[in-house]
């Protein structure tokens, strides 16, 4: 069987990146609500991470931002008139709705979809289920554009299946790959771990008391079913409710896995011992858990620094490099822990820190900004559009950001009708750079 290599598709932060405090339970974004953002810096920080990884030889691709403000959504909520009037009326009467329809949250593409490798699926195709993101309105708006973008890139029906998002009801709340981990055994076979915060119909341990559990067990089960995953190689495990209440709104804030390594906090899962025992049984000797004790990294420090929201990238020698947010280095205890981890001679061999502060203030670290897509060479060659990052595309994207993005955006600026025109002009040009078909509502009208 041809081997798949994981391609990181990173979301480009969009021109309306701002701090509006739309996602309760995400402590960073609540703390920074109302601050003035710098969309240009956000996009450049994301692009710098992509370039650095591409230069290390890690396959890297991009996913475009979405059209914001989302005028059709505002119209559906009863605001009428020209596009500029719709925005003016929403700004005057419902600024929170305007903020929700202006969020650049599509940058966190770990929530764009759940992806299954062709070697794991019954029909041998790569399967995608775009996430419905049903918990928050500002995120739910992403699903239709995400579906169109994925269908444009993964258009070949012989190799790819891009499903419809699951029904957007609370019972099927789905936040995509942020709650899914694919591990690999010594035999090269995939093992899929779907993590949920609550069960809508079946029995589950008590859920969180303070913050929403966004992902349901039923959503993961439906995704696994439609992707044709082997039930014997698929686990559905519940997140720790205490962790959700401490700000772990997605599993990728508390755990990351790659190959046969699972790097997680000791309070990641509800029945953690059982989870680790099941993985050890299925992965055998190959399984390498790195479970971090609260005494080393308290839960609050894990959430505060986003240590576990690092990317774990396979090196040529079989060990891993951690791509971590700069906040980890700035926290003395967590930084010391990382130094001890590197010195231990375990599977994590080196760490690179990135300044992703613009995104981090909204609760999005390195791992939130990327969607992992395992592709064989043949599948990669079959992908449409110009999304794989090379030096030329990087240079074009950097120039595009510098041409179109503002360097400050306060929540009050969302009322400015010029922002809509700027954003549409930028995205229209981007679809040409990336050789995408029409994917945005303003292009489809
Ligand atoms: O859904 N923040 C996002 C952050 C998502 C991070 N992704 C992962 N952990 N994979 C969220 O909470 C805030 C946007 C605002 O308030 O404008 C926001 O949606």
Boltz pocket constraint, residues with backbone or C-beta under 6 A from the ligand:
constraints:
  - pocket:
      binder: B
      contacts: [[A, 18], [A, 19], [A, 20], [A, 21], [A, 22], [A, 23], [A, 26], [A, 29], [A, 99], [A, 103], [A, 104], [A, 105], [A, 108], [A, 110], [A, 111], [A, 139], [A, 178], [A, 249], [A, 250], [A, 252], [A, 253], [A, 362], [A, 363], [A, 364], [A, 365], [A, 367], [A, 368], [A, 369]]
      max_distance: 6.0
